[in-house]
Amino acid sequence: MKYKMQELINTFMEYREILKQGVFETLYMTFVSVLLAYVLGLQLGILLVITSANGLLPNRVFNLVLGMIVNIGRSIPFIIVIVVLIPFTRMIVGTAIGSTAAIVPLVIAAAPFVARMVESSLDELDQGVIDAARSMGANTFQIITKVMLPESVPSLIRGLSITTITMISYSAMAGAVGAGGLGHIAIRYGFQRYETEVMFITIVLLVLIVAIIQFLFNILAAAIDKK
């Protein structure tokens, strides 16, 4: 056991610069893709809620079509999304390889997921609060921005933590097709070169990243709930 631990330490020291770069690339892909996915997904989620049968602007056809698009987007495996979007990714960023290129399929894959998370958070609101705002003369935009979103912040924060952790796993998967990050290191050095110590270290780093992110989001959600 002592020998195995020493082996892991030696491997970590040997690959520390590569691992440091991998951690940076993983965090870069994760947080940028989550930010952009929420820019798109938040709007989609709001549209799903307000155009539903009991929404502020009911529109059955629009809601049905949008819901189908979101469901289709959620059902496609991420590895297929990466491959299918290679021409689009190359058109947007000039290449289909690397951390920046991976952000394109990550955002497109995450946006439908975010949309459903946002829809779920907004659906939890007490209808009486919305009715009260409407009776006081608030328009649709005011109800969304000053009632629905502020009241849903704790739930949205929890959804954000789930999305962020999901993006970490997606970014690791993207490493299999040259996106960089810890996933790429695990495949290139751990799997292809049969260096199990490297594979183990990358897994531990990913678990640590997930644990830290979950811990920070739990603190943030608890602090907001107390306000």
C-alpha positions in Angstrom: 0.0 0.0 0.0 2.9 2.3 0.9 4.6 1.5 -2.4 1.4 2.2 -4.3 0.9 5.6 -2.6 4.5 6.5 -3.4 3.9 5.6 -7.0 0.9 7.9 -7.2 2.9 10.7 -5.6 5.7 10.2 -8.1 3.2 10.1 -11.0 1.5 13.3 -9.8 4.8 15.1 -9.5 5.8 14.0 -13.0 2.5 15.1 -14.6 1.7 18.1 -12.3 2.0 20.7 -15.0 -0.1 18.7 -17.4 -2.7 18.1 -14.6 -2.7 21.8 -13.7 -3.4 22.7 -17.3 -6.1 20.0 -17.4 -7.8 21.4 -14.3 -7.8 24.9 -15.8 -9.2 23.7 -19.1 -11.9 21.7 -17.3 -13.0 24.7 -15.2 -12.8 27.0 -18.2 -15.0 24.8 -20.4 -17.4 24.2 -17.5 -18.0 27.7 -16.3 -18.1 29.4 -19.7 -20.5 26.8 -21.1 -22.7 27.0 -18.0 -22.8 30.8 -18.3 -23.7 30.7 -22.0 -26.2 27.8 -21.5 -28.0 29.8 -18.9 -28.2 32.9 -21.2 -30.1 30.7 -23.7 -31.7 28.2 -21.4 -33.2 30.7 -19.0 -35.1 32.4 -21.9 -36.3 29.0 -23.1 -37.5 28.0 -19.7 -39.4 31.3 -19.2 -41.0 30.8 -22.6 -42.1 27.3 -21.6 -43.7 28.5 -18.4 -45.5 31.6 -19.7 -46.9 29.9 -22.8 -48.2 26.9 -20.9 -52.0 26.5 -20.3 -51.8 28.3 -17.0 -49.1 30.7 -18.0 -49.2 34.5 -18.4 -49.3 34.2 -22.3 -50.9 30.8 -23.0 -50.1 29.5 -26.5 -50.6 25.8 -26.9 -49.0 25.4 -30.3 -45.9 27.4 -29.5 -45.5 25.7 -26.1 -45.9 22.2 -27.8 -43.3 22.9 -30.5 -40.8 24.5 -28.1 -41.3 21.6 -25.7 -40.6 19.1 -28.4 -37.5 20.9 -29.5 -36.2 21.0 -25.9 -37.0 17.3 -25.4 -35.2 16.3 -28.5 -32.2 18.3 -27.5 -32.2 16.6 -24.1 -32.5 13.1 -25.6 -29.5 13.2 -27.9 -26.3 11.7 -26.3 -23.6 14.3 -25.8 -21.0 12.4 -27.7 -23.3 12.5 -30.8 -23.9 16.2 -30.3 -20.1 16.8 -30.4 -19.7 14.9 -33.7 -22.8 16.3 -35.4 -21.8 19.9 -34.6 -18.2 19.6 -35.8 -18.9 21.7 -39.0 -20.9 24.3 -37.0 -18.2 24.4 -34.3 -15.5 24.9 -36.9 -17.5 27.7 -38.5 -18.0 29.5 -35.1 -14.5 29.2 -33.6 -12.4 28.2 -36.6 -11.5 24.7 -35.2 -13.3 21.6 -33.8 -10.4 20.8 -31.4 -9.5 22.3 -28.1 -11.3 23.7 -25.0 -12.8 26.7 -26.7 -14.2 24.6 -29.5 -15.8 22.2 -27.0 -17.8 25.1 -25.5 -20.1 25.2 -28.6 -21.5 21.6 -28.2 -21.5 21.9 -24.5 -23.7 25.0 -24.6 -26.1 23.5 -27.2 -26.3 20.2 -25.2 -26.8 22.1 -21.9 -29.4 24.7 -22.9 -32.4 22.3 -23.2 -31.4 20.8 -19.8 -31.2 24.3 -18.3 -34.6 25.2 -19.9 -36.3 22.3 -18.1 -34.5 23.1 -14.8 -35.7 26.7 -15.1 -39.2 25.6 -16.0 -39.3 23.3 -12.9 -38.1 26.1 -10.6 -40.7 28.6 -11.9 -43.5 26.1 -11.8 -42.9 25.7 -8.0 -44.1 29.3 -7.4 -47.3 29.9 -5.6 -49.8 31.0 -8.2 -51.3 33.4 -5.7 -48.2 35.5 -5.7 -48.4 35.9 -9.5 -52.1 36.7 -9.4 -51.5 39.3 -6.7 -48.9 41.0 -8.9 -51.2 40.9 -11.9 -54.1 42.4 -9.9 -51.8 45.3 -8.9 -51.4 46.1 -12.6 -47.9 44.6 -13.3 -47.4 43.6 -16.9 -45.9 40.3 -18.1 -42.3 41.6 -18.2 -42.6 43.0 -14.6 -44.1 39.8 -13.3 -41.3 37.7 -14.8 -38.4 40.0 -13.7 -39.7 41.3 -10.3 -41.8 38.3 -9.1 -41.1 35.0 -10.8 -37.3 35.1 -11.1 -36.6 36.7 -7.7 -38.9 34.3 -5.9 -37.3 31.3 -7.7 -33.6 32.2 -6.9 -33.0 29.5 -4.3 -34.4 26.8 -6.6 -32.5 28.3 -9.6 -29.3 28.2 -7.6 -29.8 24.5 -6.8 -30.5 23.9 -10.5 -27.3 25.8 -11.4 -25.3 23.5 -9.2 -26.7 20.4 -10.9 -26.0 21.9 -14.3 -22.5 22.8 -13.4 -21.7 19.3 -12.2 -23.3 17.8 -15.3 -21.1 20.1 -17.4 -18.0 18.8 -15.6 -18.9 15.2 -16.7 -19.7 16.4 -20.2 -16.3 18.3 -20.4 -14.6 15.1 -19.4 -16.4 13.2 -22.1 -15.5 15.9 -24.7 -11.8 15.2 -23.8 -12.2 11.9 -25.6 -12.4 13.8 -28.9 -9.6 16.3 -28.3 -11.3 18.9 -26.2 -8.6 19.0 -23.6 -9.1 19.1 -19.9 -8.9 16.2 -17.4 -10.9 13.9 -19.6 -8.3 14.3 -22.4 -5.5 13.5 -20.0 -7.3 10.4 -18.7 -7.8 9.1 -22.2 -4.4 10.1 -23.7 -2.1 9.3 -20.8 -4.1 7.0 -18.6 -6.0 4.8 -21.1 -3.9 4.8 -24.3 -0.5 4.5 -22.4 -1.9 2.1 -19.8 -0.8 4.4 -16.9 -3.4 3.6 -14.4 -2.0 6.0 -11.9 -2.7 8.9 -14.2 -6.3 7.7 -14.7 -6.7 7.4 -10.9 -5.4 10.9 -10.3 -7.6 12.5 -12.9 -10.7 10.7 -11.4 -9.7 12.0 -7.9 -9.3 15.6 -9.2 -12.7 15.4 -10.9 -14.3 14.1 -7.8 -12.7 16.9 -5.7 -13.8 19.6 -8.2 -17.4 18.3 -8.0 -17.3 18.1 -4.2 -16.0 21.7 -3.9 -18.6 23.1 -6.4 -21.5 21.3 -4.6 -20.3 22.5 -1.2 -20.1 26.1 -2.4 -23.5 26.0 -4.1 -25.0 24.5 -0.9 -23.6 27.4 1.1 -24.9 29.9 -1.4 -28.4 28.4 -1.5 -28.6 28.2 2.3 -27.6 31.9 2.6 -30.2 32.9 0.1 -32.9 30.9 1.8 -32.3 32.8 5.0 -32.8 36.2 3.4 
